């Protein structure tokens, strides 16, 4: 038990003895312990993972310039230089990390993240150059010399460690190293910035690309830019704060989607492909369509209500077979995470028996296998013996059978979100279902981000849609909002017109992305730049417009919002981010046992619109309002702390959902793989791989086996690695990739030959040899 746990237990024990000890004694003791707990949390805050901009500035040839000078004169020069360059660093909100001889290192983004740290840094760098030029005028008279300075700037991830007593900071990471090496190759009296920084400041500065330079101790060249000057038309404007707004700028798309849904009442289905970048409003658009549908009366008294079923793909489950369909089927059955595997299996059986008049038993069996649910022993044996390709064929058929029967009872809208993260098997099955919309009241809605690779399976689904009858494929590619619509959104959010300069600044930053607009506004409210008058409810500017910084990118906005949370709120948000986009309260409570006021933290996070309660779930669950918020919170967590959270999440899932482990294999594998005990993931990865291999999901099986293999090789486990390679060989044989199968077997035998094989260990070798002989007609070499 750690010190924090001991303090929490001691406080709880004192509270339990309040009646015996009396309020005075208990309150005094608890106050002292809470003070100790606060000091402990302060120490925990001393080390944080942040995105920051680092400046390195160094005097050119200072040693040569001062070699013949008196030490007191040298010290006076150093003092004058440091005074000159320190002032603008502090003025623009940076901190001095260290002085090193004749160099200075400064950091922007520590201890507090700002939305425009890169801009602040470059402004400080240019002011440092101007200050040095003024200093040189004086030095020409007093010391008869001129100083030149090189500056390097880079933006990236750092670990910032604070000294609790002194309040100073130490920043480490590759970001620091790159900034230093940029300074080394900069021309005298110039500022050299990395590409990462250039992307954040190009709207502020005129810059000259210098191409890729090879920096010392770096294997790859680095794209660099010389900062020339501030743009003459760049000024500090301010943003807005906001609440909520009706749907803006999507009226044509909204009308087209509503019409597609309405056609279901006429027995006409269709396919919708809804494409757009992150934050552009895809999910919001579909939510508005659903809301409208739920408010509409039935077209006819005898009409069946439209069933709306949603499922989504997860970024870390892109290699797990049928994850999307597991989600969709559970949603169809109304199953929650709280339900046991047996309960879900019973619901599935009841559903199939109501929907399907024929082949009920086999349909239940194939769907249960897809959903990783328990099966009767006879069916378990039959499916285990079935060839993987046959199993996939019958699984696809079972889903088609259920869906085609279900739409005879109710029209269905099947919404599939985040297909850019979809596993190949889920996408292949989805593509197989597209022809079904031609003859049934089924509307398939496929939502994904635009992928640079046009060979991605989501585009194949769109291609299937192009072969449908006229009017049955609705292809929507959401574009950024126009300037007019963005301005309407701003006015709606605040409920009042805004100064034109403010509008222009926000529009230039958000670039028509509604989420960008929302987050910029909320950031400014949190900054106190815009406050609501409690008397009349009006929003008021409370600072000079020139002093208000607006976030430069969405990532900076999110990082700034999270950084402003108090310790416990940020701690809870980071734990939730590790659990996943959707996180059950029970799991979070198990992981966050060291948090005294979890419910209060959650209420605050909901109020700040970082998370929300998930509607429709039987168990209390929360969801990050935006996936990018979860990503920002996750990336802002120290790596070793993430590993602990992943382990705690895996342990909680194993304990709380022991009867459903088979359903959670991929999630448990993910958490253990990223934990401080990654070897625990091997068992789950193998089971995920075996299940995928038996389902003829060869790519997913190979991916799982390769991940398990990598973990065992890190451990130096030759026997375990050899066994996995045997499995990998079977996958390649099933996929008719005999060359890769042969390579896997050869790698396996190399590992077997490193050890003294036991009878048990050599058992699989004849199978591999026979497979090699059968496929190639020759004996395997060196086996």
Buried (B, 14 or more C-beta within 10 A) or exposed (E): EEEBEBBBEBBEEBEEEEEEEEEEEBEEBBEEBEEBBEEBBEEEBBBBBBBBBBBBBBBBEBEEBBEEBEEEEBEBBBEBBBEBBBBBBEEBBBBBBEBEEBBBBBBBBBBEBBBBBBBBBBBBBBBBBEBBBEBBEEBEEEBEEBBBBBBBBBBBEBBBBBEEEEEEBBBEBEBBBBBBBBBEBBEEBBBBBBBBBBBBBEEBBEBEEBEEBEBEEEEEEBBBBBBEEBBEEBEBBBBBBBBEBEBBBBEEBBEBBBEBBBBBBEEBBBBBBBBBBBBBBBBBBBBBBBEBBEEEEEEEEEEBEBBBBBBBBBBBBBBBBBBBBBBBBBBBBEBBBBBBBEBBBBBBBEBBEEBBEEBBEBBBBBBBBBBBBBBEEEBBEEBEEBEBEEBBBBBBBBBBBBBBBBBEEEBBBBBBBBBBBBBBBBBBBBBBBBBBBBEBBBBBBBBBBBBEEEEBBBBBBBEBBEEBEEEBBBEBEBEBBEBEBBBBBBBBBBBEEBEEEBBBBBBEBBEBBBBBBBBBBBBBBBBEBBBBEEEEEEBEBEBEBEEBBBBBBBBBBBBBBBBBBEEBBBBBBBBBBBBBBBBBBBBBBBBBEBBBEBEEBBEBBBEBBBBEEBEEBEEBBBBBBBBBBBBBBBBBBBEEBBBBBBBBBBBBBBEBBEEBBEBBBBBBBBBBBBBBBBBBBBBBBBBBBBBBBBBBBBBBBBBBBBBBBBBBBEEEBBBBBBBBBBBBBBBBBBBEBBEBBBBBBBBBBBBBEEEEBEEEBEEBBEEBBEBBEEBEEEEBEEB
